[in-house]
């Protein structure tokens, strides 16, 4: 097995855990302890640091914050760093802090990230399987997902999805055009009326702004006219006006400049000033003439503004959007007027697209059918090892009804099973017990582990409903699975705990009126005592200790044998 795994876990102020550090090894790690000691809290903490949902109840009572930190080694997630525009880190450390109000802060190797980013990364690092996961097998809608995951057909599914989306869009366009004649006539009349109204309006971009500016000038015309009259009088029409005086001054300075050449710049300045004054007078006169507003012009301006605003309110847009609406009405009218031809063409295109969907679906079905046979064989092998010797497992494909296909393809996928010889395979949801569901799920996980990229699997009491020899087989299967993936398992069964490479004991105690949970890594003697407790409860005797030691020795012998066979 490679070193792609969770190595260290730091938990601080999570529920009844005040502070603990765990160092996991490669292979099979088991956590045991009394019911209610806090084993599942560890899983909640790991889920939190992987970006799962958290609540304020997760924070230990009276604590200012809760912290979970996880260190992973041997993991290549450089593409995740690239996708999120972050610099890759040498050591992958995930951290999440949760405050008493439920808010949290997330970091990856010291870099702040969002919960969504943390979750996307977490799904690539670790997979948690709870004791109720086997129940997902009862949901037949999930069976196709399991089969497709095993088949590894992303290209075929993408090609099918593209063909389906093309067909669906064409069908939606056909449905939009395919209406009864009365509705078509009503819509045509409505679009024509709206188009004619917008055409008559002759909307010109920027016109409303110009009209508003013109109206503002009209409102200020009296004040503006008075100011312009005064300015023009002072510049040109008064007896002692500025232009006349500047003309006289120019003559006097020019005469003086003949006698005193150093005055030539002054003469030029006076001449320039006269030119500027004359230009200003002309501009003022032009504007004064343009201020000759009529009451009719004002009424027309107000009427035009009123029309523009009425159209804007009616069509729920601004002035710039009205020409776009006109184009839309013209286009839709053209479509309706030629809808018969367009509909005929769409029907041809849709039929062609439907054949493409069926072709892509046929390829998808072929790949699924081939994968279904392999999956059934592999799961059946795993289940026989898990003490179901007469089991029959079938991944059944049947054709979809209706159109014969939907967004997922042309197939209905359903897992069938018979646990006993001579019985016809039936729906898992109807015949499988809780223990059988757990074993089927473990079998599926064992098969998927051969190709999954996730390096660490966590099993939270998925051994529900098994005991005796079956529990022994489940433990052995987990031991085998841990040679390809790091396993972390919470269990109450000694048969499974004995197969572990590392075992941790979780214990709850009270001190100073508060409850504390501690996690202890067990040595061999500790493991023997814990296995004896799992067998006999508090009544640990020399006999149960001896039996536990023998069980541990047998497990070690089994693992050595498997390593020799590898």
C-alpha positions as CSV (number, residue, x, y, z in Angstrom):
1,X,0.0,0.0,0.0
2,X,1.2,3.6,-0.7
3,X,1.5,6.3,1.8
4,X,-1.6,8.3,0.7
5,X,-3.3,8.7,4.0
6,X,-4.4,10.6,7.1
7,X,-1.5,10.7,9.5
8,X,-2.4,13.1,12.3
9,X,-5.6,14.4,13.8
10,X,-5.8,17.1,16.4
11,X,-9.2,17.7,18.1
12,X,-9.9,20.5,20.5
13,X,-13.1,21.4,22.3
14,X,-15.4,19.2,20.1
15,X,-18.4,18.1,22.2
16,X,-17.0,16.0,25.1
17,X,-13.5,15.9,23.7
18,X,-11.5,18.7,25.4
19,X,-8.2,17.9,23.6
20,X,-6.8,14.9,21.9
21,X,-4.1,13.9,19.4
22,X,-4.3,10.8,17.2
23,X,-1.6,9.5,14.9
24,X,-2.9,6.9,12.5
25,X,-0.8,4.4,10.7
26,X,-1.0,2.9,7.2
27,X,-3.3,-0.1,7.0
28,X,-6.1,-0.9,9.4
29,X,-6.8,1.4,12.3
30,X,-9.6,0.5,14.7
31,X,-11.3,2.6,17.4
32,X,-13.2,0.8,20.2
33,X,-14.9,1.8,23.4
34,X,-18.1,1.7,25.4
35,X,-21.3,2.9,23.7
36,X,-21.6,6.7,24.2
37,X,-17.9,7.1,24.9
38,X,-17.6,9.5,22.0
39,X,-16.5,7.4,19.1
40,X,-18.9,9.0,16.7
41,X,-17.8,12.4,17.8
42,X,-14.4,11.6,16.2
43,X,-16.2,11.0,13.0
44,X,-18.1,14.3,13.3
45,X,-14.8,16.1,13.9
46,X,-13.3,14.5,10.8
47,X,-16.4,15.4,8.8
48,X,-16.0,19.0,10.0
49,X,-12.4,19.3,8.9
50,X,-13.3,17.9,5.5
51,X,-15.8,20.7,4.9
52,X,-19.0,19.0,6.3
53,X,-21.9,20.8,7.9
54,X,-21.3,21.9,11.5
55,X,-23.6,23.4,14.2
56,X,-22.9,25.4,17.3
57,X,-23.7,22.2,19.4
58,X,-20.4,20.8,18.1
59,X,-18.4,23.3,20.3
60,X,-17.7,22.1,23.8
61,X,-19.8,23.9,26.4
62,X,-17.9,26.9,27.8
63,X,-15.2,26.9,25.1
64,X,-14.4,29.9,23.0
65,X,-13.8,27.8,19.9
66,X,-13.5,24.3,18.6
67,X,-10.5,23.3,16.4
68,X,-10.0,20.3,14.2
69,X,-6.7,19.8,12.3
70,X,-5.8,16.9,10.0
71,X,-2.5,16.2,8.3
72,X,-2.4,14.1,5.1
73,X,0.7,12.7,3.5
74,X,1.4,11.2,0.0
75,X,-1.5,13.1,-1.5
76,X,-1.2,14.8,-4.9
77,X,-3.8,17.5,-5.1
78,X,-1.8,20.0,-7.1
79,X,-4.6,20.4,-9.5
80,X,-6.9,21.5,-6.7
81,X,-4.5,24.2,-5.8
82,X,-4.3,25.2,-9.4
83,X,-8.1,25.3,-9.9
84,X,-8.4,27.5,-6.8
85,X,-5.5,29.7,-7.9
86,X,-3.4,28.9,-4.8
87,X,0.2,28.0,-4.3
88,X,0.8,24.3,-3.6
89,X,2.1,23.5,-0.2
90,X,4.7,20.9,0.8
91,X,2.6,19.5,3.6
92,X,-1.2,19.2,3.3
93,X,-2.8,20.4,6.5
94,X,-6.6,21.0,6.8
95,X,-7.9,23.1,9.7
96,X,-11.3,24.3,10.7
97,X,-12.2,26.5,13.6
98,X,-15.8,26.7,14.8
99,X,-17.1,29.4,17.1
100,X,-20.0,29.0,19.6
101,X,-22.3,30.8,17.2
102,X,-21.7,28.2,14.6
103,X,-19.5,30.3,12.3
104,X,-16.3,28.7,11.1
105,X,-13.0,29.5,9.5
106,X,-11.2,27.1,7.2
107,X,-7.5,26.8,6.2
108,X,-5.6,24.5,3.9
109,X,-1.8,24.5,4.7
110,X,-2.3,27.9,6.3
111,X,-4.2,29.4,3.4
112,X,-7.7,30.7,4.1
113,X,-10.3,29.0,2.0
114,X,-14.1,28.7,1.9
115,X,-16.1,25.8,3.2
116,X,-17.0,24.9,-0.3
117,X,-13.3,24.8,-1.3
118,X,-12.5,22.7,1.7
119,X,-15.3,20.3,1.0
120,X,-14.2,19.8,-2.6
121,X,-10.8,19.0,-1.4
122,X,-12.0,16.7,1.4
123,X,-14.0,14.5,-1.0
124,X,-10.7,13.6,-2.7
125,X,-8.9,12.7,0.5
126,X,-11.2,10.6,2.6
127,X,-14.5,8.8,2.3
128,X,-16.7,8.2,5.3
129,X,-19.2,5.3,5.4
130,X,-21.7,5.3,8.3
131,X,-23.7,2.5,9.7
132,X,-26.8,3.6,7.7
133,X,-24.9,3.8,4.4
134,X,-26.1,0.2,3.6
135,X,-29.6,1.6,3.6
136,X,-28.7,3.6,0.4
137,X,-28.9,0.3,-1.3
138,X,-32.6,0.3,-0.7
139,X,-32.9,3.3,-2.9
140,X,-32.9,1.8,-6.4
141,X,-32.4,5.2,-8.0
142,X,-28.8,5.0,-6.6
143,X,-28.1,1.7,-8.2
144,X,-27.2,3.2,-11.6
145,X,-24.7,5.5,-9.9
146,X,-23.0,2.5,-8.3
147,X,-22.8,0.7,-11.7
148,X,-21.6,3.8,-13.6
149,X,-18.9,4.4,-10.9
150,X,-17.7,0.8,-11.4
151,X,-18.0,1.0,-15.2
152,X,-15.8,4.1,-15.3
153,X,-17.5,5.6,-18.4
154,X,-17.2,9.4,-18.1
155,X,-16.6,9.9,-21.8
156,X,-19.7,7.9,-22.8
157,X,-21.9,9.7,-20.3
158,X,-20.6,13.1,-21.4
159,X,-21.4,12.2,-25.1
160,X,-24.8,11.0,-24.2
161,X,-25.6,14.1,-22.1
162,X,-24.6,16.4,-24.9
163,X,-26.8,14.5,-27.4
164,X,-29.7,14.5,-24.9
165,X,-29.4,18.3,-24.2
166,X,-29.4,18.9,-27.9
167,X,-32.6,16.9,-28.4
168,X,-34.3,18.5,-25.3
169,X,-33.6,22.0,-26.5
170,X,-35.1,21.2,-29.9
171,X,-38.2,19.7,-28.2
172,X,-38.6,22.8,-26.0
173,X,-38.4,25.0,-29.1
174,X,-41.0,22.8,-30.8
175,X,-43.3,23.0,-27.8
176,X,-43.0,26.8,-27.9
177,X,-44.1,26.9,-31.5
178,X,-46.6,24.1,-31.4
179,X,-49.8,25.9,-30.2
180,X,-53.4,25.8,-31.3
181,X,-54.6,28.2,-33.9
182,X,-56.6,30.4,-31.6
183,X,-53.6,30.9,-29.3
184,X,-51.4,31.5,-32.3
185,X,-53.9,34.1,-33.7
186,X,-54.1,35.8,-30.3
187,X,-50.3,36.0,-29.9
188,X,-49.8,37.2,-33.5
189,X,-52.2,40.0,-32.9
190,X,-50.6,41.0,-29.6
191,X,-47.1,41.0,-31.1
192,X,-48.2,42.9,-34.2
193,X,-49.9,45.6,-32.0
194,X,-46.8,46.0,-29.8
195,X,-44.5,46.1,-32.9
196,X,-46.6,48.8,-34.6
197,X,-46.7,50.8,-31.4
198,X,-42.9,50.7,-31.0
199,X,-42.4,51.4,-34.7
200,X,-44.7,54.5,-34.5
201,X,-42.7,55.8,-31.6
202,X,-39.5,55.9,-33.7
203,X,-37.3,55.6,-30.6
204,X,-33.9,57.3,-31.0
205,X,-31.1,56.3,-28.6
206,X,-30.3,59.2,-26.3
207,X,-33.4,61.2,-27.2
208,X,-34.9,61.2,-23.7
209,X,-31.7,62.7,-22.2
210,X,-31.8,65.4,-24.9
211,X,-35.4,66.2,-24.3
212,X,-34.9,66.5,-20.5
213,X,-32.0,68.9,-21.1
214,X,-34.1,71.0,-23.5
215,X,-37.0,71.1,-21.0
216,X,-34.6,72.2,-18.2
217,X,-33.4,75.1,-20.4
218,X,-37.0,76.1,-21.2
219,X,-37.7,76.2,-17.5
220,X,-34.8,78.5,-17.0
221,X,-35.3,80.5,-20.2
222,X,-36.4,83.8,-18.5
223,X,-33.4,84.0,-16.2
224,X,-31.1,82.9,-18.9
225,X,-32.4,85.4,-21.4
226,X,-32.0,88.2,-18.9
227,X,-28.4,87.2,-18.2
228,X,-27.6,87.0,-21.9
229,X,-29.2,90.3,-22.7
230,X,-27.1,92.0,-20.0
231,X,-24.0,90.4,-21.2
232,X,-24.6,91.3,-24.9
233,X,-25.4,94.9,-24.0
234,X,-22.2,95.2,-22.0
235,X,-20.1,93.7,-24.8
236,X,-21.7,95.2,-27.9
237,X,-24.8,97.4,-27.7
238,X,-24.3,99.8,-24.8
239,X,-22.9,103.4,-25.5
240,X,-19.8,102.5,-23.7
241,X,-19.5,98.8,-24.6
242,X,-16.5,96.5,-24.1
243,X,-15.9,95.9,-27.8
244,X,-16.0,99.6,-28.7
245,X,-13.7,100.5,-25.8
246,X,-11.3,97.7,-26.7
247,X,-11.3,98.9,-30.3
248,X,-10.4,102.5,-29.2
249,X,-7.7,101.1,-26.8
250,X,-6.2,99.0,-29.7
251,X,-5.9,102.2,-31.8
252,X,-4.2,104.2,-29.0
253,X,-1.8,101.4,-28.1
254,X,-0.8,100.8,-31.8
255,X,-0.1,104.6,-32.1
256,X,2.0,104.5,-29.0
257,X,3.8,101.4,-30.2
258,X,5.1,103.4,-33.2
259,X,6.8,105.7,-30.8
260,X,7.7,103.1,-28.2
261,X,8.4,99.7,-29.8
262,X,8.4,97.9,-26.5
263,X,4.6,98.4,-26.4
264,X,4.1,96.1,-29.4
265,X,3.3,93.0,-27.2
266,X,0.8,95.1,-25.3
267,X,-0.8,96.1,-28.6
268,X,-1.0,92.5,-29.7
269,X,-2.6,91.6,-26.3
270,X,-5.3,94.3,-26.7
271,X,-6.0,93.1,-30.3
272,X,-6.3,89.5,-29.0
273,X,-8.7,90.6,-26.2
274,X,-10.8,92.4,-28.8
275,X,-11.1,89.3,-30.9
276,X,-12.1,87.2,-27.8
277,X,-14.7,89.7,-26.8
278,X,-16.2,89.7,-30.4
279,X,-16.3,85.9,-30.4
280,X,-18.0,85.8,-27.0
281,X,-20.6,88.3,-28.2
282,X,-21.4,86.3,-31.2
283,X,-21.9,83.1,-29.1
284,X,-24.1,84.9,-26.6
285,X,-26.2,86.4,-29.5
286,X,-26.6,83.0,-31.1
287,X,-27.8,81.4,-27.9
288,X,-30.1,84.4,-27.2
289,X,-31.7,83.8,-30.6
290,X,-32.1,80.1,-29.9
291,X,-34.0,80.9,-26.7
292,X,-37.0,81.9,-28.6
293,X,-39.2,79.1,-27.2
294,X,-42.8,78.7,-28.2
295,X,-45.6,77.2,-26.1
296,X,-46.3,74.7,-28.9
297,X,-42.7,73.5,-28.7
298,X,-42.9,73.0,-25.0
299,X,-46.2,71.1,-25.3
300,X,-44.7,68.8,-28.0
301,X,-41.6,68.1,-25.8
302,X,-43.8,67.2,-22.8
303,X,-45.9,64.9,-25.0
304,X,-42.9,63.1,-26.4
305,X,-41.4,62.6,-22.9
306,X,-44.8,61.3,-21.7
307,X,-44.9,58.8,-24.6
308,X,-41.4,57.5,-23.9
309,X,-42.1,57.0,-20.2
310,X,-45.4,55.3,-20.9
311,X,-43.7,52.8,-23.2
312,X,-41.0,52.2,-20.6
313,X,-43.5,51.5,-17.9
314,X,-45.6,49.3,-20.2
315,X,-42.8,47.2,-21.3
316,X,-40.7,47.3,-18.1
317,X,-37.5,48.6,-19.7
318,X,-35.6,51.8,-20.2
319,X,-35.3,53.8,-23.4
320,X,-32.3,51.7,-24.6
321,X,-34.4,48.5,-24.2
322,X,-37.3,49.6,-26.4
323,X,-35.5,49.2,-29.8
324,X,-34.5,45.7,-28.6
325,X,-38.1,44.9,-27.7
326,X,-39.1,46.0,-31.2
327,X,-36.5,43.6,-32.8
328,X,-37.8,40.8,-30.5
329,X,-41.4,41.4,-31.6
330,X,-40.5,41.5,-35.2
331,X,-38.5,38.3,-34.9
332,X,-41.3,36.5,-33.1
333,X,-43.8,37.6,-35.6
334,X,-41.6,36.3,-38.4
335,X,-41.3,33.0,-36.6
336,X,-45.1,32.8,-36.1
337,X,-45.8,33.7,-39.7
338,X,-43.3,31.0,-40.8
339,X,-44.0,28.7,-37.9
340,X,-45.3,25.9,-40.1
341,X,-42.1,25.7,-42.0
342,X,-40.0,26.3,-39.0
343,X,-41.9,23.6,-37.0
344,X,-41.4,21.1,-39.9
345,X,-37.6,21.8,-39.8
346,X,-37.5,21.5,-36.1
347,X,-39.3,18.2,-36.2
348,X,-36.7,16.9,-38.7
349,X,-33.9,18.2,-36.5
350,X,-35.4,16.8,-33.4
351,X,-35.8,13.3,-35.0
352,X,-32.2,13.4,-36.0
353,X,-31.2,14.5,-32.5
354,X,-33.4,11.6,-31.1
355,X,-31.5,9.1,-33.2
356,X,-28.3,10.5,-31.9
357,X,-29.5,10.1,-28.3
358,X,-30.5,6.5,-29.0
359,X,-27.1,5.8,-30.6
360,X,-25.2,7.4,-27.7
361,X,-27.6,5.6,-25.3
362,X,-27.0,2.2,-27.0
363,X,-23.2,2.6,-26.5
364,X,-23.9,3.5,-22.9
365,X,-26.1,0.5,-22.5
366,X,-23.4,-1.8,-24.0
367,X,-20.8,-0.5,-21.6
368,X,-23.2,-0.8,-18.6
369,X,-24.2,-4.3,-19.6
370,X,-20.6,-5.5,-19.8
371,X,-19.8,-3.7,-16.5
372,X,-22.9,-5.2,-14.8
373,X,-21.7,-8.7,-15.5
374,X,-18.2,-7.9,-14.1
375,X,-19.7,-6.1,-11.1
376,X,-22.1,-8.9,-10.2
377,X,-19.3,-11.5,-10.4
378,X,-16.9,-9.4,-8.3
379,X,-19.6,-8.6,-5.6
380,X,-20.7,-12.2,-5.5
381,X,-17.1,-13.3,-4.9
382,X,-16.8,-10.8,-2.1
383,X,-20.1,-11.8,-0.5
384,X,-19.2,-15.5,-0.6
385,X,-16.1,-14.7,1.4
386,X,-18.3,-12.6,3.8
387,X,-20.1,-15.9,4.8
388,X,-22.8,-15.7,2.2
389,X,-21.9,-18.9,0.3
390,X,-25.1,-19.4,-1.6
391,X,-25.6,-15.7,-2.6
392,X,-26.5,-14.7,-6.1
393,X,-26.0,-11.0,-6.9
394,X,-27.3,-9.5,-10.2
395,X,-27.1,-6.0,-11.6
396,X,-30.1,-6.0,-13.8
397,X,-30.6,-3.6,-16.8
398,X,-34.0,-3.0,-18.3
399,X,-35.3,-0.5,-20.9
400,X,-36.8,2.7,-19.8
401,X,-40.5,3.4,-20.5
402,X,-41.9,6.5,-22.2
403,X,-39.6,7.9,-24.7
404,X,-37.2,5.1,-24.0
405,X,-34.6,7.4,-22.4
406,X,-34.1,10.2,-20.0
407,X,-31.2,12.4,-18.8
408,X,-29.4,9.3,-17.5
409,X,-29.7,7.1,-20.5
410,X,-31.9,4.3,-21.8
411,X,-31.5,2.0,-18.8
412,X,-33.2,1.2,-15.5
413,X,-30.6,-0.4,-13.2
414,X,-31.6,-2.5,-10.3
415,X,-29.6,-4.7,-7.9
416,X,-31.1,-8.1,-7.2
417,X,-30.0,-10.6,-4.7
418,X,-30.8,-14.1,-3.4
419,X,-29.0,-15.1,-0.1
420,X,-30.1,-18.7,-0.3
421,X,-29.7,-21.5,-2.9
422,X,-32.7,-22.2,-5.0
423,X,-34.3,-18.8,-4.5
424,X,-34.9,-16.4,-7.4
425,X,-33.0,-13.1,-7.0
426,X,-35.3,-10.3,-5.9
427,X,-35.1,-6.7,-5.0
428,X,-32.6,-6.0,-2.2
429,X,-35.0,-3.6,-0.7
430,X,-37.4,-6.5,-0.1
431,X,-35.3,-9.4,0.9
432,X,-32.0,-8.2,2.5
433,X,-31.5,-8.0,6.3
434,X,-29.5,-5.3,8.0
435,X,-26.5,-7.6,8.3
436,X,-26.7,-8.5,4.6
437,X,-27.0,-4.9,3.6
438,X,-23.8,-4.1,5.6
439,X,-22.0,-6.9,3.8
440,X,-23.2,-5.9,0.3
441,X,-22.0,-2.4,1.0
442,X,-18.7,-3.6,2.2
443,X,-18.4,-5.8,-0.9
444,X,-19.1,-2.8,-3.1
445,X,-16.5,-0.7,-1.3
446,X,-14.0,-3.5,-1.6
447,X,-14.6,-3.6,-5.4
448,X,-14.5,0.2,-5.8
449,X,-11.3,0.5,-3.7
450,X,-9.5,-1.2,-6.6
451,X,-9.9,2.0,-8.7
452,X,-10.9,4.8,-6.4
453,X,-8.4,7.6,-5.9
454,X,-9.4,8.3,-2.3
455,X,-6.7,7.0,-0.1
456,X,-8.5,6.8,3.3
457,X,-11.8,5.0,4.1
458,X,-13.6,5.4,7.4
459,X,-16.2,2.8,8.5
460,X,-18.5,4.0,11.3
461,X,-20.0,0.8,12.7
462,X,-21.1,-0.7,9.4
463,X,-20.8,-4.1,11.1
464,X,-24.4,-3.8,12.3
465,X,-26.2,-7.1,12.3
466,X,-23.3,-9.4,12.0
467,X,-21.6,-11.7,14.5
468,X,-19.7,-14.9,14.9
469,X,-18.1,-16.3,11.8
470,X,-19.6,-13.6,9.6
471,X,-18.0,-10.9,11.8
472,X,-14.7,-12.8,11.5
473,X,-15.0,-12.7,7.7
474,X,-15.9,-9.0,7.7
475,X,-12.8,-8.3,9.8
476,X,-10.6,-10.3,7.4
477,X,-12.1,-8.5,4.4
478,X,-11.3,-5.1,6.0
479,X,-7.8,-6.4,6.7
480,X,-7.4,-7.2,3.0
481,X,-8.9,-3.9,2.0
482,X,-6.5,-2.0,4.2
483,X,-3.6,-3.4,2.1
484,X,-4.8,-1.1,-0.7
485,X,-6.3,1.8,1.3
486,X,-5.8,3.2,4.8
487,X,-8.8,2.1,6.9
488,X,-10.2,3.7,10.0
489,X,-13.0,1.7,11.6
490,X,-15.2,2.2,14.6
491,X,-16.5,-1.2,15.8
492,X,-17.9,-3.1,18.8
493,X,-16.9,-6.5,17.4
494,X,-13.7,-8.2,18.7
495,X,-13.4,-10.2,15.5
496,X,-12.9,-7.0,13.6
497,X,-10.8,-5.2,16.2
498,X,-8.4,-8.1,16.3
499,X,-7.6,-7.6,12.6
500,X,-6.3,-4.0,13.2
501,X,-2.8,-2.9,12.7
502,X,-3.4,0.0,15.2
503,X,-6.1,0.1,17.9
504,X,-7.3,3.1,19.9
505,X,-9.5,2.9,23.0
506,X,-12.0,5.7,23.5
507,X,-13.1,6.2,27.1
508,X,-15.5,8.7,28.8
509,X,-15.0,10.0,32.4
510,X,-16.2,12.8,34.7
511,X,-14.1,15.3,36.5
512,X,-15.0,18.4,38.4
513,X,-18.6,18.1,37.2
514,X,-17.6,17.9,33.5
515,X,-17.5,15.0,31.0
516,X,-14.3,14.2,29.2
517,X,-13.4,11.8,26.4
518,X,-9.9,10.5,26.0
519,X,-8.3,8.4,23.2
520,X,-5.5,6.0,24.0
521,X,-3.4,4.0,21.6
522,X,-3.2,0.5,22.9
523,X,-0.2,-1.8,23.1
524,X,-0.5,-5.5,22.8
525,X,-1.5,-6.0,26.5
526,X,-4.0,-3.2,26.1
527,X,-5.4,-4.7,23.0
528,X,-5.8,-8.1,24.8
529,X,-7.7,-6.5,27.6
530,X,-9.9,-4.5,25.3
531,X,-10.7,-7.6,23.1
532,X,-11.6,-9.5,26.3
533,X,-13.9,-6.6,27.3
534,X,-15.6,-6.7,23.9
535,X,-16.2,-10.4,24.4
536,X,-17.4,-10.5,28.0
537,X,-18.1,-6.9,29.1
538,X,-16.7,-5.9,32.5
539,X,-16.3,-9.6,33.5
540,X,-12.7,-9.9,32.3
541,X,-11.2,-13.2,33.5
542,X,-8.1,-15.1,32.9
543,X,-10.1,-17.2,30.5
544,X,-11.4,-14.3,28.4
545,X,-7.9,-12.7,28.4
546,X,-6.4,-16.0,27.2
547,X,-9.1,-16.2,24.5
548,X,-8.4,-12.6,23.4
549,X,-4.7,-13.2,23.2
550,X,-5.3,-16.3,21.0
551,X,-7.7,-14.3,18.8
552,X,-5.0,-11.6,18.4
553,X,-2.4,-14.2,17.5
554,X,-4.7,-15.8,15.0
555,X,-5.3,-12.4,13.4
556,X,-1.6,-11.8,13.1
557,X,-1.1,-15.2,11.6
558,X,-3.9,-14.5,9.0
559,X,-2.3,-11.2,8.1
560,X,1.2,-12.8,7.7
561,X,-0.3,-15.5,5.5
562,X,-2.0,-12.9,3.3
563,X,1.2,-10.9,3.0
564,X,3.0,-14.1,1.9
565,X,0.4,-14.7,-0.7
566,X,0.7,-11.2,-2.1
